Every structure is written in C-alpha cells, then in structure tokens.
Amino acid sequence: MTGIVQLQNVTKTIKGKTIIDSLSFEVKKGEVFGFLGPNGAGKTTTIRMMVGLIGMTSGDIKIGGHSIQSNFEQAVRQVGAIVENPEMYKFLTGYENLIHFARLSNQVNKEKIDEVVKLVNLSDRIHDKVKNYSLGMRQRLGVAQALLHEPEVLILDEPTNGLDPAGIREMRDHLKKLTREKGLAVIVSSHLLSEMEMMCDRIAILQKGKLVDVQTIQDFKTGVDQEIEFDVVPIEKALAIFQTMSILARRGETGITCSIKKVEIPSVVKRLTSENVEIFGIKEVTKSLEERFLEITEEREVSLHV
C-alpha cells in the first residue's frame, strides 16, 4: 500500500550547508510514525518542510498524492499539525479557542467541535479558561484544534516536551486512540527514546540530516539477529558446541548468550541435547531502545568515515 505521506529525495540546503540530505520514506494510514534522533538531527526542519513553513531545495513531498511543491493547498488541506508548542488564547476558554479556529474552515460545526473535545478527553474542562490548564491539557487542546478539519495526517513536533509522566502517558494513549479509531497517520518527532518505544509503530532514525534507517520498533530493538540466553550445564561444553556451530557465544548472567535468528533456536537445542548438555531455560535478552540506537548510529558513523 502506498503511504499517505511520501518523501522523495528531499534535500534542504541553507547558506551552502546541507541540513537535510536526500530523505526518502513513506508513512501509512493507521500508524504512529516517529522521527528519532538527537537535537540538531533535522527532525523539526523536515516537519517544517512537510507543512510548508519552509521550502525544500530539491525533491518533493506528497500528501494524499498531492505535491507540496505543485499543489500546496490540496496537500496541506489533509494535514493537522503542531510545530513546537500549541499557541492558544489564554484569556479564552478551551471551547472558545476551538470556535475561533473553527471559523477558519467552513466545514466545522458544533457537533465536530464536541466530537474532538470528547476524543481528546477534555469534556470536563473545555469551558475553563486556558490560563488555568496544565501543560498536558494545553497539548491535548492543541491536538483537538489540529483535528477540527478532519485531516488524514496529524504531525506533532516533540508532543511530550515539558510534560510530566502522567501527561506523557495521556498523550501516548490519545495518539494510539487516533490511529485505532480514526485511521489517521500520526507523525511525531522526539529525542526521548523510551517514549518512542512505547508510542510508535515504526521509526525513522535521523542523524546529521541523513536517514539512517526505517524500522518497526521491534526490529529496531532486536536487529536481524536476537540476543538469546541459554541456561545450560555444563557451560564449558556448551560453549565448545557453539564454537563448532560457528555461533559467537559468551558467558551471560545465568548461562550463555549468543546472537542468532529465531528460526535457528530449534537446531541449537537439538544439538545441545544430543551432546548431553542440560537446558534449564531459554530467553530473549531484550535490548533497550537506547542501546540499539547507539549501536546503529555508531555503525553509521563508522561507515561515513571509512
């Protein structure tokens, strides 16, 4: 299935310096797609190009098949976005803010406003003045505003920035709800690895303006091979067997740890048992997102300097 958002060799150069270098990927409906990378990697610049706040030097971005370059109005009509922090009129109530933004579109009626308020779980506080809202409530009101015109794509730049743990969890739950109930494509950027792990279906890893890779969260954490720990006795005999099978293995916390594909586990078990090695347990050693991120970016740094 062709993605609703497509980036095709997008490049941005400022004063002779390449900020974004030939980005190409696509985002599908019904998924939370993340931009992951350190500050300065190019996440916000990419988002600004996607919503038309800045132009691109070359390449193209298509949203719903419409080019940002040649058919801007049709492309951005399908997008709701919060770039950096949502700006609201603090002396107005949340509801009055939404009425103000609704006037910008002829398609928004009272029923639609009530629907988005319920969707972001602000019904109890929507008639309070925004100056009395917590940061998390303001973020949710911003999401409601971005959803008023029923976009196909929701783009959020650092949506959990400044939120406390409860607010982060609320935002994460709301984004998953939007993809599940509305079928939206939700694009978020963050440098918080743990949040991306719990929030996103797939991530694009950016480093110095270049796309390192696009992977599902699970593939990103495990890589092609998985870290498997075998709780075995005797360990020395088992290590020798792994060596004869050309599997790089090492002593782990409770046994032997090695990197193998999941489909290889049965043959390893069969070989160990045939050699009278007792197996008391087999488990996957899950890497944190941070560990995997550092591995991938360090590999990329090495390849760039070879």
C-alpha positions as CSV (number, residue, x, y, z in Angstrom):
1,M,0.0,0.0,0.0
2,T,1.3,3.4,-1.0
3,G,1.8,5.7,2.0
4,I,-0.4,8.7,2.5
5,V,2.8,10.7,3.1
6,Q,5.7,10.3,0.8
7,L,9.1,12.0,1.0
8,Q,11.1,11.7,-2.3
9,N,14.8,12.6,-2.1
10,V,14.1,15.7,0.0
11,T,17.1,18.0,0.5
12,K,17.4,21.3,2.3
13,T,20.5,23.5,1.9
14,I,21.0,26.7,3.9
15,K,23.9,29.0,3.1
16,G,25.7,26.2,1.3
17,K,25.3,23.8,4.2
18,T,23.2,20.6,3.7
19,I,20.8,20.4,6.6
20,I,18.6,17.6,5.1
21,D,20.2,15.2,2.7
22,S,18.1,13.2,0.3
23,L,15.4,11.9,2.7
24,S,13.1,9.3,1.2
25,F,10.4,7.3,3.1
26,E,6.6,6.9,3.4
27,V,4.1,6.9,6.2
28,K,0.9,4.8,6.1
29,K,-2.6,5.4,7.4
30,G,-3.3,3.9,10.9
31,E,0.2,4.1,12.2
32,V,2.2,6.3,14.6
33,F,5.4,7.0,12.8
34,G,8.3,8.6,14.7
35,F,11.3,10.7,13.8
36,L,14.1,9.7,16.2
37,G,17.3,11.5,16.5
38,P,19.4,13.8,18.7
39,N,18.8,17.5,18.8
40,G,20.0,19.0,15.5
41,A,19.5,15.8,13.5
42,G,16.9,17.6,11.2
43,K,13.6,16.4,12.7
44,T,12.0,19.9,13.0
45,T,13.4,21.0,9.7
46,T,11.8,18.0,8.0
47,I,8.4,18.7,9.7
48,R,8.5,22.4,8.7
49,M,9.0,21.3,5.1
50,M,6.1,18.8,5.3
51,V,3.7,21.5,6.4
52,G,5.0,24.2,4.1
53,L,6.6,26.5,6.7
54,I,9.9,26.4,4.8
55,G,10.7,25.3,1.2
56,M,12.8,22.4,0.2
57,T,15.9,22.8,-2.0
58,S,15.2,19.7,-4.1
59,G,13.0,16.6,-4.0
60,D,9.3,16.5,-3.3
61,I,6.8,15.7,-0.5
62,K,3.4,14.2,-1.4
63,I,0.4,14.0,1.0
64,G,-2.5,12.0,-0.2
65,G,-0.9,12.0,-3.7
66,H,-0.8,15.8,-3.8
67,S,2.6,17.5,-4.2
68,I,3.6,20.2,-1.6
69,Q,5.6,21.8,-4.5
70,S,2.9,22.0,-7.2
71,N,-0.4,21.6,-5.4
72,F,0.2,23.0,-1.9
73,E,-3.4,23.8,-0.9
74,Q,-4.7,20.3,-1.7
75,A,-1.7,18.7,0.1
76,V,-1.9,20.7,3.4
77,R,-5.6,20.5,3.5
78,Q,-5.2,16.9,4.7
79,V,-2.8,17.9,7.5
80,G,-3.2,18.9,11.1
81,A,0.0,19.9,12.9
82,I,1.5,21.3,16.0
83,V,5.1,22.5,15.4
84,E,6.8,23.1,18.7
85,N,4.2,24.4,21.2
86,P,0.5,24.9,20.6
87,E,-0.4,28.6,20.7
88,M,-3.8,29.3,22.4
89,Y,-5.5,32.4,23.6
90,K,-5.1,32.0,27.4
91,F,-7.8,34.5,28.3
92,L,-10.4,32.5,26.4
93,T,-11.9,29.1,27.4
94,G,-10.8,25.9,25.6
95,Y,-14.1,25.8,23.8
96,E,-13.8,29.5,22.7
97,N,-10.4,28.8,21.3
98,L,-11.8,25.9,19.2
99,I,-14.7,28.1,18.0
100,H,-12.1,30.7,16.9
101,F,-10.1,28.1,14.9
102,A,-13.3,26.5,13.5
103,R,-14.1,29.8,11.8
104,L,-11.1,29.3,9.6
105,S,-12.8,26.3,8.0
106,N,-16.4,26.2,6.6
107,Q,-16.7,22.5,7.3
108,V,-16.6,22.6,11.1
109,N,-19.8,22.7,13.1
110,K,-20.7,22.4,16.8
111,E,-21.0,18.6,16.5
112,K,-17.5,18.3,15.2
113,I,-16.1,20.5,18.0
114,D,-17.9,18.3,20.6
115,E,-16.5,15.2,18.9
116,V,-12.9,16.3,19.0
117,V,-13.3,17.5,22.6
118,K,-14.5,14.1,23.6
119,L,-11.8,12.4,21.6
120,V,-9.0,14.2,23.5
121,N,-10.8,13.7,26.8
122,L,-11.3,17.4,27.7
123,S,-15.1,17.4,28.1
124,D,-14.9,18.2,31.9
125,R,-12.6,21.2,31.5
126,I,-13.3,22.6,28.0
127,H,-15.2,25.6,29.4
128,D,-12.4,26.6,31.7
129,K,-10.0,29.4,30.7
130,V,-6.8,28.1,29.0
131,K,-4.7,30.0,31.5
132,N,-5.8,27.5,34.1
133,Y,-4.9,24.5,32.0
134,S,-1.9,22.3,32.8
135,L,0.7,21.8,30.0
136,G,-0.7,18.4,29.2
137,M,-4.2,19.8,28.8
138,R,-2.9,22.6,26.5
139,Q,-1.2,19.9,24.4
140,R,-4.5,18.0,24.2
141,L,-6.4,21.1,23.2
142,G,-3.8,21.7,20.5
143,V,-4.4,18.2,19.2
144,A,-8.2,18.9,19.2
145,Q,-7.6,22.1,17.2
146,A,-5.4,20.2,14.7
147,L,-8.2,17.6,14.2
148,L,-11.1,20.1,13.6
149,H,-11.0,19.9,9.8
150,E,-10.7,16.1,9.8
151,P,-7.2,15.7,8.5
152,E,-5.8,12.4,7.2
153,V,-2.4,13.2,8.7
154,L,-1.5,14.5,12.2
155,I,2.0,15.9,12.6
156,L,3.4,16.7,16.1
157,D,6.8,18.1,16.8
158,E,8.0,16.9,20.3
159,P,4.5,16.4,21.6
160,T,5.6,15.2,25.0
161,N,8.1,18.1,25.6
162,G,7.7,19.5,29.0
163,L,5.0,17.0,30.1
164,D,5.2,15.2,33.4
165,P,5.0,11.3,33.3
166,A,1.2,11.3,33.6
167,G,0.9,13.9,30.8
168,I,3.2,11.8,28.6
169,R,1.2,8.7,29.2
170,E,-2.0,10.6,28.3
171,M,-0.6,11.9,25.1
172,R,0.7,8.5,24.1
173,D,-2.7,6.9,24.8
174,H,-4.5,9.6,22.7
175,L,-2.3,9.2,19.7
176,K,-2.8,5.4,19.7
177,K,-6.5,6.0,20.0
178,L,-6.5,8.3,17.0
179,T,-4.8,5.8,14.8
180,R,-7.1,3.0,16.0
181,E,-10.4,4.8,15.8
182,K,-9.8,7.3,13.1
183,G,-7.2,5.6,10.9
184,L,-5.0,8.7,10.9
185,A,-1.4,8.7,10.0
186,V,0.3,10.3,13.1
187,I,3.8,11.6,12.7
188,V,5.8,12.5,15.8
189,S,9.3,13.7,16.5
190,S,11.3,13.2,19.7
191,H,14.7,12.6,21.1
192,L,13.2,10.7,24.0
193,L,14.0,7.1,23.2
194,S,11.8,5.5,25.9
195,E,8.7,7.4,24.7
196,M,9.2,6.5,21.0
197,E,9.5,2.8,22.1
198,M,6.0,2.9,23.7
199,M,4.3,5.3,21.3
200,C,5.4,4.4,17.7
201,D,4.7,1.5,15.3
202,R,7.7,2.5,13.1
203,I,10.5,4.9,13.4
204,A,12.9,6.8,11.0
205,I,16.3,7.3,12.5
206,L,17.9,10.6,11.6
207,Q,21.4,11.6,12.1
208,K,23.0,14.8,10.8
209,G,20.3,15.3,8.2
210,K,20.6,11.8,6.8
211,L,18.2,8.9,7.1
212,V,20.0,6.0,8.8
213,D,17.1,3.5,8.6
214,V,13.3,3.0,8.9
215,Q,12.3,0.1,11.1
216,T,9.5,-1.2,13.2
217,I,10.1,-0.7,16.9
218,Q,10.6,-4.4,17.5
219,D,13.0,-4.8,14.6
220,F,14.8,-1.7,15.8
221,K,15.3,-3.1,19.3
222,T,16.3,-6.6,18.2
223,G,18.0,-6.1,14.9
224,V,18.1,-9.0,12.4
225,D,19.6,-11.4,15.0
226,Q,18.3,-11.7,18.5
227,E,20.2,-11.9,21.7
228,I,19.3,-15.3,23.2
229,E,20.4,-16.6,26.6
230,F,20.7,-20.3,27.2
231,D,20.7,-21.5,30.9
232,V,22.8,-24.7,30.4
233,V,25.1,-27.1,32.3
234,P,27.9,-27.7,31.7
235,I,28.7,-24.2,30.3
236,E,32.2,-25.0,29.0
237,K,30.9,-27.9,27.0
238,A,28.1,-25.8,25.6
239,L,30.5,-23.0,24.6
240,A,32.6,-25.6,22.7
241,I,29.5,-26.8,20.8
242,F,28.5,-23.2,19.9
243,Q,32.0,-22.8,18.5
244,T,31.7,-25.9,16.3
245,M,28.4,-24.5,15.0
246,S,30.2,-21.2,14.1
247,I,28.0,-19.2,16.6
248,L,29.7,-16.5,18.5
249,A,28.7,-17.1,22.2
250,R,29.8,-15.7,25.5
251,R,29.1,-16.2,29.2
252,G,25.9,-14.4,30.3
253,E,24.4,-13.7,33.7
254,T,23.0,-17.2,34.1
255,G,24.3,-19.1,31.2
256,I,25.4,-18.5,27.6
257,T,24.4,-15.5,25.5
258,C,24.6,-15.5,21.7
259,S,23.2,-13.6,18.7
260,I,21.1,-15.9,16.4
261,K,18.0,-15.8,14.4
262,K,14.8,-17.1,16.0
263,V,14.5,-20.0,13.4
264,E,17.9,-21.2,14.5
265,I,16.9,-21.9,18.1
266,P,15.5,-25.4,17.5
267,S,18.6,-26.7,15.8
268,V,20.8,-25.3,18.6
269,V,18.6,-27.0,21.2
270,K,18.7,-30.3,19.3
271,R,22.5,-30.2,19.1
272,L,22.9,-29.3,22.8
273,T,20.6,-32.1,24.0
274,S,22.3,-34.6,21.6
275,E,25.6,-33.8,23.3
276,N,24.1,-34.3,26.8
277,V,24.0,-30.6,27.7
278,E,21.1,-29.9,30.1
279,I,18.9,-26.9,29.2
280,F,17.1,-25.3,32.1
281,G,15.8,-22.2,30.2
282,I,15.9,-20.2,27.0
283,K,15.0,-16.5,26.9
284,E,15.4,-13.4,24.7
285,V,17.7,-10.7,26.1
286,T,15.8,-7.6,25.2
287,K,17.9,-4.6,24.4
288,S,16.7,-1.1,25.4
289,L,15.9,1.3,22.6
290,E,18.8,3.4,23.7
291,E,21.3,0.5,23.4
292,R,20.0,-0.3,19.9
293,F,20.0,3.4,18.8
294,L,23.6,3.8,19.9
295,E,24.6,0.7,18.1
296,I,23.0,1.8,14.8
297,T,24.3,5.4,14.9
298,E,27.8,4.3,15.9
299,E,27.8,1.9,12.9
300,R,26.6,4.7,10.7
301,E,29.4,7.0,12.0
302,V,32.0,4.3,11.2
303,S,30.6,3.8,7.6
304,L,30.7,7.6,7.0
305,H,34.4,7.7,7.8
306,V,35.5,4.5,6.0
